[in-house]
């Protein structure tokens, strides 16, 4: 069996509609769209959480965030936790536990070179990429941002702070340079490149010439980026109770579009190098995001419509992601798949592609989706989410389950249940909980049984009541 190289590309905060191949009419992504043309595009792929660190943990462990114990983004300074509203956030782990046999460790033991490039956000000293099976770490740190200076050097977060680069170097360029050097200097073993870009997370910063291009494009299209919002309700958590949710209604932010173009150009450099070195046919490339696009907070730089809401919410805009997979000769070019998949699935799937034995005690929540990549059917069970926290973006604590076309959400503030048929109602506009009590109760029973099985923590009422 051919043992492919593996390139796993994870974007931070990229929304489901942020690529042309997923329907964007404002951003430009010709290089990323190549993956869709030359491989498989998934329509119903999910992150295991609507925020970053839990999804990252799910990829490396093959477990749901509630199983691992990392259920919210890791706030390195602890100044926002526990958040309070009508209920109080639950405690959670602030690092990836050493007892987890990570995907990188499994691949390394199976004969792979293992490299991490980019954002980590899964713990500090003792819990960094090099502590979890990666032979090389470029740019991975405890914090989730590059620190003071943002995307333009000098950066202040180690190990980025030690980078010997000219002032003003763009971080996405720097990380890609590091990835290309690793490929050029590889040894005879197949490689696993875990390329986790910081972009398109805040701060929203891009190169001036690209910003100017999209300012002109917005003007030509009759889009006013400053008027593309709807102001909504106050945030439900205490630390933001005096602010209102601001939803972007259309993709029109020139700076965000420029960030995406820089990302796309850099991935074009990566794909070109694989072609140049004759490695493209021997390399499986995965491209996805860690949570939905930022559409309701911190400038609301993108819009996920027709999906509801975005990062930090239990609705589809918070968890449905782009997923593109290319492996020439093994995955049919231009194929699409509408089967639901989720981020814990990557662990057993990559072991399968690498010809390694499964580790079911480790990736206990993930499903091997290799049959889907071969164009075969896959009969899977329900997919679960558990986010018992207040999202900084306006979402409230909840759990959800999807089985087939139906998705049920339980909100912990008031016990409210919402039921949607996603095949008929992708925007989650028509709540069927009252109209279809049989499906509602069946899914709710599954959700409660799963939470009990994984010992999921449930938020408790706030004795001080609602901040509103």
C-alpha positions as CSV (number, residue, x, y, z in Angstrom):
1,X,0.0,0.0,0.0
2,X,1.1,3.5,-0.8
3,X,1.8,5.5,2.4
4,X,0.9,9.0,1.6
5,X,2.4,12.2,3.0
6,X,-0.3,14.0,4.9
7,X,-0.9,17.8,4.9
8,X,-3.6,18.8,7.4
9,X,-4.5,22.5,7.0
10,X,-6.6,24.1,9.7
11,X,-7.7,27.7,9.4
12,X,-8.8,29.7,12.5
13,X,-12.3,31.1,12.3
14,X,-12.9,30.5,8.6
15,X,-16.7,30.3,7.9
16,X,-18.5,27.7,5.8
17,X,-19.1,30.3,3.0
18,X,-15.7,31.9,3.0
19,X,-14.5,30.1,-0.1
20,X,-15.7,30.6,-3.7
21,X,-16.2,26.8,-4.0
22,X,-18.7,27.2,-1.1
23,X,-20.5,30.1,-2.5
24,X,-18.6,33.3,-1.6
25,X,-19.1,36.0,-4.2
26,X,-16.7,38.6,-2.6
27,X,-13.6,36.7,-1.5
28,X,-11.1,35.2,-4.0
29,X,-9.7,31.7,-3.4
30,X,-8.5,30.1,-6.6
31,X,-5.8,28.0,-5.1
32,X,-8.0,26.5,-2.3
33,X,-10.7,25.9,-4.8
34,X,-8.2,23.6,-6.6
35,X,-8.7,21.2,-3.8
36,X,-12.4,21.0,-4.6
37,X,-11.8,20.6,-8.3
38,X,-9.1,17.9,-7.8
39,X,-10.6,16.1,-4.7
40,X,-13.8,15.9,-2.6
41,X,-15.8,18.7,-1.1
42,X,-18.0,18.0,1.9
43,X,-21.2,20.0,2.4
44,X,-22.0,18.8,5.9
45,X,-18.6,18.8,7.7
46,X,-18.5,20.0,11.3
47,X,-16.1,21.2,14.0
48,X,-16.7,19.6,17.3
49,X,-17.1,23.0,19.0
50,X,-18.1,26.5,18.0
51,X,-14.7,27.8,19.4
52,X,-11.1,26.9,18.7
53,X,-9.2,24.9,21.5
54,X,-11.9,22.2,21.9
55,X,-11.9,21.5,18.2
56,X,-8.1,21.4,18.0
57,X,-8.2,18.9,20.9
58,X,-10.8,16.8,19.1
59,X,-8.6,16.5,16.0
60,X,-5.5,15.4,17.9
61,X,-7.4,12.9,20.2
62,X,-10.3,11.5,18.1
63,X,-12.6,12.5,21.0
64,X,-15.3,15.0,21.6
65,X,-14.3,18.0,23.6
66,X,-16.5,16.9,26.5
67,X,-14.7,13.5,26.6
68,X,-11.3,15.2,26.7
69,X,-12.4,17.9,29.2
70,X,-11.5,20.9,27.0
71,X,-14.8,22.5,26.3
72,X,-13.9,26.2,25.8
73,X,-11.1,28.2,24.2
74,X,-8.1,28.2,26.5
75,X,-7.9,31.6,28.1
76,X,-4.3,31.7,29.1
77,X,-4.9,34.5,31.7
78,X,-8.2,33.3,33.1
79,X,-9.7,36.8,33.1
80,X,-13.0,35.8,31.4
81,X,-13.8,32.6,33.2
82,X,-16.0,31.5,34.6
83,X,-18.4,33.7,32.6
84,X,-21.7,34.4,34.2
85,X,-25.2,35.1,32.9
86,X,-28.4,33.3,33.9
87,X,-26.1,30.3,34.5
88,X,-22.4,30.0,35.4
89,X,-19.8,28.5,33.0
90,X,-18.4,25.1,34.0
91,X,-14.7,24.5,34.7
92,X,-12.5,22.9,32.0
93,X,-9.0,21.8,31.3
94,X,-6.5,24.4,30.2
95,X,-4.1,22.0,28.3
96,X,-4.1,18.8,26.3
97,X,-3.5,16.0,28.8
98,X,-0.3,14.0,28.4
99,X,-2.2,10.7,28.8
100,X,-3.9,11.4,25.4
101,X,-2.1,9.4,22.7
102,X,-2.1,12.2,20.1
103,X,-2.6,11.7,16.4
104,X,1.0,13.0,15.9
105,X,2.4,10.5,18.3
106,X,0.5,7.7,16.6
107,X,1.8,8.7,13.2
108,X,5.3,9.2,14.4
109,X,5.4,5.8,16.0
110,X,4.1,4.5,12.6
111,X,7.1,5.9,10.8
112,X,6.1,9.4,9.9
113,X,8.0,12.7,10.3
114,X,5.7,14.9,12.3
115,X,5.8,18.7,12.0
116,X,3.6,21.3,13.6
117,X,3.5,24.8,12.0
118,X,1.3,27.6,13.3
119,X,-1.2,28.1,16.0
120,X,-1.4,25.6,18.9
121,X,-3.6,27.0,21.7
122,X,-3.6,23.7,23.6
123,X,-1.4,24.5,26.6
124,X,2.0,25.9,27.5
125,X,5.2,24.4,28.9
126,X,4.9,20.6,29.1
127,X,1.9,20.6,26.8
128,X,3.3,22.1,23.6
129,X,3.5,20.3,20.2
130,X,6.9,18.8,20.9
131,X,5.3,17.3,24.1
132,X,2.6,15.6,22.0
133,X,4.5,13.7,19.3
134,X,5.7,16.5,17.0
135,X,9.3,16.4,16.1
136,X,9.4,20.0,15.0
137,X,7.3,23.0,16.1
138,X,7.3,26.3,14.3
139,X,5.1,29.0,15.8
140,X,3.0,26.9,18.2
141,X,2.4,28.5,21.6
142,X,0.1,28.6,24.6
143,X,-1.6,31.7,23.4
144,X,-4.0,31.8,20.5
145,X,-2.7,35.0,18.9
146,X,0.8,36.2,17.8
147,X,0.7,38.9,20.4
148,X,1.6,42.6,20.1
149,X,2.0,43.6,16.5
150,X,-0.6,41.2,15.3
151,X,0.2,39.6,12.0
152,X,3.1,41.9,11.2
153,X,6.4,41.2,12.9
154,X,7.9,41.7,15.5
155,X,5.7,39.2,17.3
156,X,5.7,38.8,21.0
157,X,4.5,35.3,21.7
158,X,7.2,32.7,21.9
159,X,8.4,31.0,19.8
160,X,7.4,33.6,17.2
161,X,9.2,36.3,19.2
162,X,12.5,34.5,18.3
163,X,11.9,34.6,14.6
164,X,14.8,36.3,12.7
165,X,12.8,38.1,10.1
166,X,12.6,41.7,8.8
167,X,10.2,44.0,10.6
168,X,6.8,43.9,9.0
169,X,6.9,40.3,7.9
170,X,3.4,39.0,7.5
171,X,2.8,35.9,9.7
172,X,1.0,33.8,7.1
173,X,4.0,34.2,4.8
174,X,6.4,33.3,7.5
175,X,4.6,30.1,8.5
176,X,4.3,29.0,4.9
177,X,8.1,29.6,4.4
178,X,8.7,27.3,7.4
179,X,6.4,24.6,6.0
180,X,8.1,24.8,2.6
181,X,11.5,24.5,4.1
182,X,10.5,21.4,6.1
183,X,9.2,19.7,2.9
184,X,12.4,20.6,1.0
185,X,14.6,19.2,3.8
186,X,12.5,16.1,4.5
187,X,14.1,12.7,5.1
188,X,13.1,9.4,3.5
189,X,10.0,8.9,5.8
190,X,6.5,10.1,4.8
191,X,5.6,13.3,6.5
192,X,2.7,14.6,8.5
193,X,2.5,18.4,8.2
194,X,0.1,19.9,10.7
195,X,-0.3,23.3,9.2
196,X,-2.5,25.3,11.6
197,X,-2.6,29.0,10.4
198,X,-3.4,31.8,12.8
199,X,-5.3,33.5,10.1
200,X,-8.2,34.5,9.8
201,X,-8.6,35.1,13.5
202,X,-8.5,38.6,14.9
203,X,-6.8,41.0,14.7
204,X,-8.1,41.4,11.2
205,X,-5.0,42.7,9.4
206,X,-3.8,42.4,5.9
207,X,-1.4,43.9,3.4
208,X,-2.3,47.4,2.3
209,X,-2.3,46.8,-1.4
210,X,-4.7,43.9,-1.0
211,X,-7.0,45.9,1.2
212,X,-7.1,48.6,-1.5
213,X,-8.1,46.0,-4.1
214,X,-11.1,44.8,-2.1
215,X,-12.1,48.4,-1.1
216,X,-12.4,49.0,-4.9
217,X,-14.2,45.7,-5.4
218,X,-16.7,46.5,-2.7
219,X,-17.4,49.9,-4.3
220,X,-17.8,48.3,-7.7
221,X,-20.3,45.8,-6.3
222,X,-22.2,48.5,-4.5
223,X,-21.3,47.2,-1.1
224,X,-20.8,49.5,1.9
225,X,-18.8,47.6,4.5
226,X,-19.7,50.1,7.2
227,X,-23.5,49.7,6.7
228,X,-23.5,45.9,6.4
229,X,-24.7,45.3,9.9
230,X,-27.8,44.7,12.0
231,X,-27.7,45.7,15.6
232,X,-29.3,43.1,17.9
233,X,-29.8,42.2,21.6
234,X,-27.4,42.8,24.4
235,X,-24.8,40.1,25.1
236,X,-26.1,37.6,27.7
237,X,-22.9,37.4,29.8
238,X,-21.9,39.8,32.5
239,X,-18.5,40.9,31.1
240,X,-20.3,42.2,27.9
241,X,-23.7,43.1,29.3
242,X,-23.4,46.7,28.1
243,X,-22.7,45.8,24.5
244,X,-25.0,44.7,21.7
245,X,-24.6,41.8,19.2
246,X,-23.8,43.3,15.8
247,X,-24.5,40.9,12.9
248,X,-22.8,41.2,9.5
249,X,-25.5,40.7,6.8
250,X,-23.2,40.3,3.8
251,X,-19.6,39.5,3.0
252,X,-18.0,42.9,2.3
253,X,-15.1,43.5,4.7
254,X,-12.1,44.5,2.5
255,X,-9.5,43.6,5.2
256,X,-10.9,40.2,5.9
257,X,-11.1,39.5,2.1
258,X,-7.4,40.6,1.8
259,X,-6.5,38.2,4.7
260,X,-8.2,35.3,2.8
261,X,-6.4,36.2,-0.4
262,X,-3.0,36.1,1.3
263,X,-3.9,32.7,2.8
264,X,-4.9,31.5,-0.6
265,X,-1.7,32.7,-2.2
266,X,0.4,31.0,0.4
267,X,-1.4,27.7,-0.1
268,X,-0.8,28.1,-3.8
269,X,2.9,28.2,-3.0
270,X,2.5,25.0,-1.0
271,X,0.6,23.2,-3.7
272,X,3.1,24.4,-6.4
273,X,6.0,23.0,-4.3
274,X,4.3,19.6,-4.0
275,X,3.9,19.7,-7.8
276,X,7.5,20.8,-8.4
277,X,8.9,18.0,-6.2
278,X,6.7,15.4,-7.7
279,X,4.9,14.8,-4.4
280,X,1.4,15.9,-5.2
281,X,0.2,12.4,-6.2
282,X,1.7,10.9,-3.0
283,X,0.2,13.5,-0.6
284,X,-3.3,13.5,1.0
285,X,-4.3,17.2,1.7
286,X,-7.0,18.0,4.2
287,X,-8.4,21.6,4.5
288,X,-10.9,22.7,7.2
289,X,-11.6,25.2,9.9
290,X,-11.8,25.0,13.7
291,X,-15.1,26.8,14.1
292,X,-17.5,29.0,12.2
293,X,-16.8,32.5,10.8
294,X,-16.8,35.5,13.2
295,X,-20.1,37.1,12.3
296,X,-21.5,38.7,15.5
297,X,-18.6,40.2,17.4
298,X,-15.2,41.9,17.3
299,X,-16.0,43.7,14.2
300,X,-18.1,40.9,12.7
301,X,-15.7,40.5,9.7
302,X,-17.7,37.9,7.8
303,X,-21.1,36.5,7.1
304,X,-22.1,32.9,7.2
305,X,-25.6,33.2,5.5
306,X,-27.6,31.2,4.8
307,X,-26.3,29.6,8.0
308,X,-27.5,31.1,11.2
309,X,-25.1,33.0,13.5
310,X,-21.4,32.1,13.7
311,X,-18.5,31.5,16.0
312,X,-19.5,30.9,19.6
313,X,-23.1,29.9,18.8
314,X,-24.8,26.4,18.8
315,X,-26.4,27.1,15.4
316,X,-24.9,25.9,12.1
317,X,-22.9,29.0,11.5
318,X,-20.9,28.2,14.6
319,X,-19.9,24.6,13.7
320,X,-20.4,23.8,10.0
321,X,-17.1,24.1,8.2
322,X,-15.5,23.8,4.8
323,X,-13.8,20.5,4.3
324,X,-11.8,19.7,1.2
325,X,-9.7,16.5,0.8
326,X,-7.4,15.7,-2.2
327,X,-5.4,12.6,-2.8
328,X,-5.0,12.1,-6.6
329,X,-5.6,8.6,-7.8
330,X,-7.4,7.7,-4.5
331,X,-10.2,10.3,-4.3
332,X,-12.2,11.1,-7.3
333,X,-11.7,14.7,-8.7
334,X,-14.6,17.1,-8.4
335,X,-16.6,14.7,-6.1
336,X,-18.9,16.0,-3.4
337,X,-20.2,14.4,-0.2
338,X,-23.2,15.4,1.8
339,X,-22.7,12.8,4.7
340,X,-22.3,14.5,8.1
341,X,-18.8,14.2,9.4
342,X,-17.1,15.8,12.4
343,X,-13.5,16.7,13.5
344,X,-12.9,13.7,15.8
345,X,-13.2,11.6,12.6
346,X,-9.8,12.8,11.3
347,X,-7.8,10.7,13.8
348,X,-9.0,7.2,12.7
349,X,-9.3,8.3,9.1
350,X,-5.6,9.4,8.9
351,X,-4.5,6.2,10.5
352,X,-6.4,4.3,7.8
353,X,-4.9,6.3,5.0
354,X,-1.4,5.8,6.5
355,X,-2.0,2.0,6.7
356,X,-1.8,2.0,10.5
357,X,-3.9,-0.1,12.8
358,X,-6.8,1.8,14.6
359,X,-6.5,2.8,18.2
360,X,-10.2,2.5,19.2
361,X,-9.5,3.2,22.9
362,X,-8.0,6.5,21.9
363,X,-10.2,7.8,19.0
364,X,-13.3,6.5,20.7
365,X,-15.6,9.2,19.4
366,X,-14.3,9.5,15.9
367,X,-15.6,7.6,12.9
368,X,-13.3,6.4,10.1
369,X,-14.6,8.3,7.0
370,X,-12.2,6.7,4.6
371,X,-15.1,4.9,2.9
372,X,-16.6,8.2,2.1
373,X,-13.4,9.3,0.4
374,X,-13.6,6.2,-1.7
375,X,-17.1,7.1,-2.8
376,X,-18.7,4.5,-0.6
377,X,-21.6,4.8,1.9
378,X,-21.1,5.1,5.6
379,X,-23.8,4.3,8.2
380,X,-22.9,6.4,11.2
381,X,-24.6,7.3,14.4
382,X,-25.4,10.7,15.8
383,X,-23.0,13.6,16.1
384,X,-22.9,15.5,19.3
385,X,-21.8,18.9,20.6
386,X,-21.5,20.2,24.2
387,X,-20.6,23.9,24.8
388,X,-21.5,24.7,28.4
389,X,-20.1,28.2,28.1
390,X,-21.1,31.8,27.1
391,X,-19.5,32.6,23.8
392,X,-17.8,36.0,23.5
393,X,-19.8,36.4,20.3
394,X,-23.3,36.2,22.0
395,X,-24.1,32.5,22.1
396,X,-25.4,30.9,25.3
397,X,-24.5,27.5,26.9
398,X,-26.0,24.5,25.3
399,X,-25.7,21.0,23.8
400,X,-26.8,19.6,20.5
401,X,-27.2,16.5,18.5
402,X,-27.5,15.7,14.8
403,X,-28.9,12.4,13.5
404,X,-29.7,12.2,9.8
405,X,-31.3,15.4,8.7
406,X,-32.5,16.4,12.1
407,X,-30.7,18.6,14.7
408,X,-31.8,19.2,18.2
409,X,-30.4,22.0,20.4
410,X,-30.9,22.2,24.2
411,X,-30.2,25.6,25.8
412,X,-29.1,25.5,29.4
413,X,-30.3,28.9,30.5
414,X,-34.0,27.9,30.3
415,X,-34.0,24.3,29.2
416,X,-35.4,25.3,25.8
417,X,-35.4,22.7,23.0
418,X,-35.2,23.6,19.3
419,X,-35.5,21.1,16.5
420,X,-34.6,21.6,12.8
421,X,-34.7,19.6,9.6
422,X,-31.4,20.8,8.1
423,X,-32.1,19.2,4.7
424,X,-35.1,21.4,4.3
425,X,-34.1,24.3,6.5
426,X,-30.3,24.9,6.4
427,X,-30.9,28.4,8.0
428,X,-32.6,26.9,11.1
429,X,-35.5,29.3,10.6
430,X,-38.4,26.8,11.4
431,X,-38.3,25.3,14.9
432,X,-40.1,22.0,14.7
433,X,-39.9,21.1,18.5
434,X,-43.6,21.7,19.0
435,X,-44.7,20.2,15.7
436,X,-42.7,17.0,15.9
437,X,-42.5,15.9,19.6
438,X,-41.6,12.3,18.7
439,X,-38.4,13.3,16.9
440,X,-37.7,16.0,19.5
441,X,-38.0,13.5,22.4
442,X,-36.0,10.8,20.7
443,X,-33.1,13.1,20.0
444,X,-33.3,14.7,23.4
445,X,-33.1,11.2,25.0
446,X,-30.0,10.4,22.9
447,X,-28.4,13.7,23.8
448,X,-29.0,13.2,27.6
449,X,-27.7,9.6,27.4
450,X,-24.5,10.8,25.6
451,X,-23.9,13.5,28.2
452,X,-24.3,11.0,31.0
453,X,-21.9,8.6,29.3
454,X,-19.1,11.2,28.8
455,X,-19.8,12.8,32.2
456,X,-20.4,16.2,30.6
457,X,-20.4,19.1,33.0
458,X,-23.7,21.1,33.1
459,X,-23.9,24.9,34.0
460,X,-25.6,25.7,37.2
461,X,-28.0,28.6,37.8
462,X,-26.4,31.9,38.7
463,X,-27.8,33.0,42.1
464,X,-27.4,36.6,41.0
465,X,-29.7,36.1,38.1
466,X,-29.4,37.5,34.6
467,X,-27.0,40.4,33.9
468,X,-29.8,41.9,31.8
